Amino acid sequence: MLYPTNKVTVSLGSIIDFQGEKISSLEVRAPRVRDQLLAQKEKDAADQDIVFFANLCGVDRGVIELLDLRDYERMQDAVKKFAPMAADGTPKKT
């Protein structure tokens, strides 16, 4: 079973200004079970996603809350890249 790299850089379409820091990209690491468990402590599904992505990027949740929806979708796509891959490079079907 092949796995993609452990980190992916997501270039943002819109620069974020968070607490005086300009953010133009986020580095997303491969998810761990712990990330999912921490996110599941949130009651609301949207809050779970925000906590999940903030953990994967090592940023404050406020950064994720400021993402444009297109950039948020890029984050979701980046996480999908960490799915187990078949020998031909396509996502492995379970």
ChimeraX commands (.cxc) that place a marker at each C-alpha (Angstrom):
marker #1 position 0.00,0.00,0.00 radius 0.5
marker #1 position 1.39,3.41,-0.98 radius 0.5
marker #1 position 0.83,6.60,0.98 radius 0.5
marker #1 position 1.44,10.11,-0.26 radius 0.5
marker #1 position 3.81,12.49,1.50 radius 0.5
marker #1 position 3.14,13.36,5.16 radius 0.5
marker #1 position 2.64,17.07,4.42 radius 0.5
marker #1 position 0.93,19.08,1.72 radius 0.5
marker #1 position 1.14,22.84,1.23 radius 0.5
marker #1 position -2.14,24.55,0.37 radius 0.5
marker #1 position -1.74,27.90,-1.37 radius 0.5
marker #1 position -4.57,30.20,-0.40 radius 0.5
marker #1 position -6.46,32.17,-3.01 radius 0.5
marker #1 position -6.96,34.97,-0.47 radius 0.5
marker #1 position -4.29,36.08,1.97 radius 0.5
marker #1 position -5.42,35.93,5.60 radius 0.5
marker #1 position -4.45,38.58,8.13 radius 0.5
marker #1 position -4.56,36.89,11.53 radius 0.5
marker #1 position -3.34,38.85,14.53 radius 0.5
marker #1 position -1.02,40.91,12.33 radius 0.5
marker #1 position 0.42,37.92,10.47 radius 0.5
marker #1 position -0.17,37.59,6.73 radius 0.5
marker #1 position -0.84,33.96,5.78 radius 0.5
marker #1 position -0.75,32.98,2.10 radius 0.5
marker #1 position -0.42,29.21,2.49 radius 0.5
marker #1 position -0.98,26.51,5.07 radius 0.5
marker #1 position 0.98,23.32,5.53 radius 0.5
marker #1 position -1.32,20.37,6.19 radius 0.5
marker #1 position 0.09,17.25,7.81 radius 0.5
marker #1 position -1.34,13.76,7.63 radius 0.5
marker #1 position -4.25,13.24,10.04 radius 0.5
marker #1 position -3.91,11.03,13.09 radius 0.5
marker #1 position -6.54,9.30,15.18 radius 0.5
marker #1 position -5.84,11.83,17.94 radius 0.5
marker #1 position -6.87,14.68,15.61 radius 0.5
marker #1 position -10.20,13.02,14.99 radius 0.5
marker #1 position -10.74,12.34,18.70 radius 0.5
marker #1 position -9.99,15.95,19.64 radius 0.5
marker #1 position -12.33,17.25,16.95 radius 0.5
marker #1 position -15.14,14.95,18.05 radius 0.5
marker #1 position -15.18,16.67,21.45 radius 0.5
marker #1 position -16.89,19.61,19.73 radius 0.5
marker #1 position -20.68,19.33,19.63 radius 0.5
marker #1 position -21.27,21.01,16.27 radius 0.5
marker #1 position -20.07,19.35,13.04 radius 0.5
marker #1 position -18.74,22.65,11.66 radius 0.5
marker #1 position -16.73,23.23,14.84 radius 0.5
marker #1 position -15.39,19.68,14.58 radius 0.5
marker #1 position -14.07,20.43,11.08 radius 0.5
marker #1 position -12.51,23.71,12.19 radius 0.5
marker #1 position -10.71,22.07,15.12 radius 0.5
marker #1 position -9.63,19.17,12.90 radius 0.5
marker #1 position -8.11,21.43,10.21 radius 0.5
marker #1 position -6.53,23.78,12.77 radius 0.5
marker #1 position -4.78,20.79,14.38 radius 0.5
marker #1 position -3.55,19.49,11.04 radius 0.5
marker #1 position -2.12,22.90,10.14 radius 0.5
marker #1 position -0.80,23.74,13.60 radius 0.5
marker #1 position -2.68,27.05,13.64 radius 0.5
marker #1 position -5.27,28.73,15.80 radius 0.5
marker #1 position -8.84,27.87,14.87 radius 0.5
marker #1 position -9.32,31.55,14.06 radius 0.5
marker #1 position -7.13,31.09,10.98 radius 0.5
marker #1 position -9.41,28.37,9.64 radius 0.5
marker #1 position -12.49,30.48,10.43 radius 0.5
marker #1 position -11.10,33.24,8.18 radius 0.5
marker #1 position -10.63,30.99,5.12 radius 0.5
marker #1 position -12.66,31.73,2.01 radius 0.5
marker #1 position -14.89,28.78,1.16 radius 0.5
marker #1 position -12.76,28.00,-1.90 radius 0.5
marker #1 position -9.67,27.81,0.29 radius 0.5
marker #1 position -11.57,25.68,2.80 radius 0.5
marker #1 position -12.41,23.28,-0.03 radius 0.5
marker #1 position -8.71,23.18,-0.95 radius 0.5
marker #1 position -7.99,22.15,2.65 radius 0.5
marker #1 position -10.55,19.35,2.39 radius 0.5
marker #1 position -9.00,18.17,-0.88 radius 0.5
marker #1 position -5.54,18.22,0.70 radius 0.5
marker #1 position -6.66,15.94,3.52 radius 0.5
marker #1 position -8.16,13.51,1.00 radius 0.5
marker #1 position -4.67,13.14,-0.49 radius 0.5
marker #1 position -3.60,11.34,2.67 radius 0.5
marker #1 position -5.95,8.42,1.99 radius 0.5
marker #1 position -4.25,5.08,1.33 radius 0.5
marker #1 position -3.36,4.75,-2.33 radius 0.5
marker #1 position -3.51,1.72,-4.58 radius 0.5
marker #1 position -0.41,0.67,-6.55 radius 0.5
marker #1 position -1.68,2.64,-9.57 radius 0.5
marker #1 position -1.76,5.87,-7.53 radius 0.5
marker #1 position -5.53,6.09,-7.18 radius 0.5
marker #1 position -7.25,6.18,-3.77 radius 0.5
marker #1 position -7.59,2.67,-2.39 radius 0.5
marker #1 position -11.14,1.41,-2.15 radius 0.5
marker #1 position -12.10,-0.12,1.16 radius 0.5
marker link #1:1,2 radius 0.2
marker link #1:2,3 radius 0.2
marker link #1:3,4 radius 0.2
marker link #1:4,5 radius 0.2
marker link #1:5,6 radius 0.2
marker link #1:6,7 radius 0.2
marker link #1:7,8 radius 0.2
marker link #1:8,9 radius 0.2
marker link #1:9,10 radius 0.2
marker link #1:10,11 radius 0.2
marker link #1:11,12 radius 0.2
marker link #1:12,13 radius 0.2
marker link #1:13,14 radius 0.2
marker link #1:14,15 radius 0.2
marker link #1:15,16 radius 0.2
marker link #1:16,17 radius 0.2
marker link #1:17,18 radius 0.2
marker link #1:18,19 radius 0.2
marker link #1:19,20 radius 0.2
marker link #1:20,21 radius 0.2
marker link #1:21,22 radius 0.2
marker link #1:22,23 radius 0.2
marker link #1:23,24 radius 0.2
marker link #1:24,25 radius 0.2
marker link #1:25,26 radius 0.2
marker link #1:26,27 radius 0.2
marker link #1:27,28 radius 0.2
marker link #1:28,29 radius 0.2
marker link #1:29,30 radius 0.2
marker link #1:30,31 radius 0.2
marker link #1:31,32 radius 0.2
marker link #1:32,33 radius 0.2
marker link #1:33,34 radius 0.2
marker link #1:34,35 radius 0.2
marker link #1:35,36 radius 0.2
marker link #1:36,37 radius 0.2
marker link #1:37,38 radius 0.2
marker link #1:38,39 radius 0.2
marker link #1:39,40 radius 0.2
marker link #1:40,41 radius 0.2
marker link #1:41,42 radius 0.2
marker link #1:42,43 radius 0.2
marker link #1:43,44 radius 0.2
marker link #1:44,45 radius 0.2
marker link #1:45,46 radius 0.2
marker link #1:46,47 radius 0.2
marker link #1:47,48 radius 0.2
marker link #1:48,49 radius 0.2
marker link #1:49,50 radius 0.2
marker link #1:50,51 radius 0.2
marker link #1:51,52 radius 0.2
marker link #1:52,53 radius 0.2
marker link #1:53,54 radius 0.2
marker link #1:54,55 radius 0.2
marker link #1:55,56 radius 0.2
marker link #1:56,57 radius 0.2
marker link #1:57,58 radius 0.2
marker link #1:58,59 radius 0.2
marker link #1:59,60 radius 0.2
marker link #1:60,61 radius 0.2
marker link #1:61,62 radius 0.2
marker link #1:62,63 radius 0.2
marker link #1:63,64 radius 0.2
marker link #1:64,65 radius 0.2
marker link #1:65,66 radius 0.2
marker link #1:66,67 radius 0.2
marker link #1:67,68 radius 0.2
marker link #1:68,69 radius 0.2
marker link #1:69,70 radius 0.2
marker link #1:70,71 radius 0.2
marker link #1:71,72 radius 0.2
marker link #1:72,73 radius 0.2
marker link #1:73,74 radius 0.2
marker link #1:74,75 radius 0.2
marker link #1:75,76 radius 0.2
marker link #1:76,77 radius 0.2
marker link #1:77,78 radius 0.2
marker link #1:78,79 radius 0.2
marker link #1:79,80 radius 0.2
marker link #1:80,81 radius 0.2
marker link #1:81,82 radius 0.2
marker link #1:82,83 radius 0.2
marker link #1:83,84 radius 0.2
marker link #1:84,85 radius 0.2
marker link #1:85,86 radius 0.2
marker link #1:86,87 radius 0.2
marker link #1:87,88 radius 0.2
marker link #1:88,89 radius 0.2
marker link #1:89,90 radius 0.2
marker link #1:90,91 radius 0.2
marker link #1:91,92 radius 0.2
marker link #1:92,93 radius 0.2
marker link #1:93,94 radius 0.2
view
